[in-house]
Amino acid sequence: MNPGENIQMPWDRRKEHRIPIVFSVIEKSPAGKTLCIATDISFSGMGLKRAGAGSPDSSVILEFTLPGIVEKITIPSKLIRVKTNDGKTQQSVAVFEHLPETVFHWLENCSISDTPVYIT
């Protein structure tokens, strides 16, 4: 990946630049909690991989942490695209309804590299 280049899956039409990073996310909805894996993050949302069923236009609460931010981040979001891979897992795009200032500043200070960051 070159600086400024978007990583884009064929079914994904997001135009905004995304930071490739892998970290755990808890998705809360009226159906309960689902553990997800974020694949990227931007000012407007994130890509998610998740087990189980989800549907487009679902309102969810995403909880996660980012390197350098001590507190847990909670962001109301909406799943706008859901693609089922094998009937057991899904790839989703979540759009943030409100971006906390700490996340905004974290994203502003991120530098793009050729290697995604993996948070364990």
C-alpha positions in Angstrom: 0.0 0.0 0.0 1.3 3.5 -0.9 0.6 6.5 1.3 -2.8 8.0 0.6 -4.0 4.8 -1.2 -7.2 3.3 0.0 -7.6 -0.4 0.7 -10.8 -1.4 -0.9 -12.7 -4.6 -1.1 -14.8 -5.0 -4.3 -18.0 -4.7 -2.4 -16.8 -1.7 -0.4 -17.4 1.8 -1.8 -16.1 4.0 1.0 -14.1 6.9 -0.4 -12.4 8.2 2.8 -8.8 7.1 3.6 -8.6 4.4 6.2 -5.9 3.4 8.6 -5.2 -0.4 8.3 -5.2 -1.7 11.9 -6.5 -4.9 13.5 -8.1 -4.8 17.0 -10.9 -6.3 19.0 -14.3 -4.5 19.1 -17.4 -5.3 21.1 -20.6 -4.7 19.2 -23.6 -4.1 21.4 -27.1 -4.3 20.0 -30.6 -5.2 21.2 -29.7 -8.8 20.3 -26.8 -8.8 22.7 -23.0 -8.5 22.4 -20.8 -9.7 19.5 -17.1 -9.8 19.5 -15.7 -8.4 16.2 -12.3 -7.7 14.7 -11.8 -4.3 13.2 -9.8 -4.3 9.9 -9.4 -0.5 9.5 -10.6 2.8 10.9 -11.3 6.2 9.5 -12.9 9.5 10.6 -16.3 8.2 9.5 -16.3 4.5 10.5 -14.5 1.1 10.4 -14.5 -2.2 8.7 -15.5 -5.2 10.8 -15.3 -8.9 10.6 -17.8 -10.6 12.9 -19.2 -14.0 13.7 -23.0 -14.5 13.5 -25.7 -12.7 11.8 -26.1 -8.9 11.5 -28.2 -6.9 9.2 -27.6 -3.6 7.3 -29.1 -0.5 8.8 -28.7 -1.9 12.4 -27.9 0.6 15.1 -25.1 -0.7 17.3 -22.7 0.6 20.0 -19.1 -0.2 19.3 -16.6 -0.4 22.2 -12.8 -0.7 21.8 -9.5 0.8 22.7 -6.7 2.3 20.6 -3.0 2.5 21.2 -2.1 5.6 23.3 -5.7 6.1 24.5 -6.2 4.8 28.0 -10.0 4.9 28.3 -12.4 2.6 26.6 -14.0 4.2 23.5 -17.7 3.9 23.0 -19.2 5.1 19.7 -22.9 4.8 18.5 -22.7 3.5 15.0 -24.8 2.0 12.2 -24.0 -1.1 10.1 -24.5 0.0 6.5 -23.2 -2.9 4.6 -23.0 -6.5 5.6 -21.5 -9.3 3.4 -21.7 -12.9 4.5 -18.6 -14.9 3.6 -19.4 -18.5 4.3 -22.6 -18.3 6.3 -20.6 -18.2 9.6 -18.8 -14.9 9.4 -19.5 -11.5 8.0 -17.6 -8.4 6.8 -19.4 -5.2 7.7 -18.9 -1.5 7.4 -19.9 0.5 10.5 -20.5 4.3 10.2 -19.9 6.3 13.3 -22.8 8.5 14.4 -20.5 10.7 16.5 -16.7 10.7 16.6 -15.2 11.4 20.1 -12.5 14.1 20.1 -9.9 11.6 21.4 -10.4 9.4 18.4 -10.4 12.4 16.0 -7.0 13.5 17.4 -5.7 9.9 17.3 -6.6 9.6 13.6 -5.1 13.0 12.8 -1.8 11.9 14.3 -1.6 8.5 12.6 1.0 7.9 10.0 0.4 5.5 7.1 2.8 2.6 6.7 3.0 -0.4 4.4 2.2 -2.8 7.3 -1.1 -3.0 9.1 -0.9 -2.6 12.9 -2.1 -5.6 15.0 -3.3 -4.9 18.5 -3.2 -8.0 20.9 
